[in-house]
């Protein structure tokens, strides 16, 4: 199983050096049973390859070969084989070795990372307004949801508006709160959905299923491109930068305790 799956993922390039790397990354640790299963899977794979049935990297076929190998091994006298690899371990491979670049996956990843930046900016703002030790503020903020942090940020800042003058108006502060809420809404809508790859229409659709007491069962689907997802990711990071700018201008000398970049 490991040999065929590893080959089709591109981890073995067929060179002598590549073979030694492949050995170090797993083959040297295989048991006798695993070696036998790899041999049977490899033999079946070679048969399909020679017959011309394999035109590209087809993981569905690999799955079928694994099943065939699992069925043949008991006949050959092996009583038990570890089919599922339960424990996680790093392979040591680079990103380019393990997968082909996907624009949509990269855009969704950017969205998730940008939202974590926004959440850290809100946490930093809450700690600043609480006027407490950084360690104490982090203890409080670390257990709060994004919405709770935003509510505390809003309440503390409104209280300050009644006591002090700031370079931003309350209307501008309201706009900032709206941007934060909108960012959370769009992030949740995308990351809590599944994805449909429609090869007939050559599109990817976001699918969301929900069953609520008031609205009942709802099935929503909408086509989304990688560019549209990246637009959302850019909006979220723009909101994060706006939060930092707002707090820094309202409170001179402000230093965010949760920094996203570390410079030499």
Secondary structure, 3 states (H helix, E strand, C coil): CHHHHHHHCCCCCCCHHHHHHHHHCCHHHCCHHHHHHHHHHHHHHHHHHHCCCCCCCCHHHHHHHHHHHHHHHHHCCCCCCCCCCCCCCCCCCCHHHHCCCCHHHHHHHHHHHHHHHHHHHHHHHHHHHHCCCHHHHHHHHHCCCHHHHHHHHHHHHHHHHCCCCCCCCHHHHHHHHHHHHHHHHHHHHHHCCEEEEECCCCEEEEEEEEEECCCEEEEEEEECCHHHHHHHHHHHHHHHHHHHHHHHHHCCCCCCCCCCCCCC
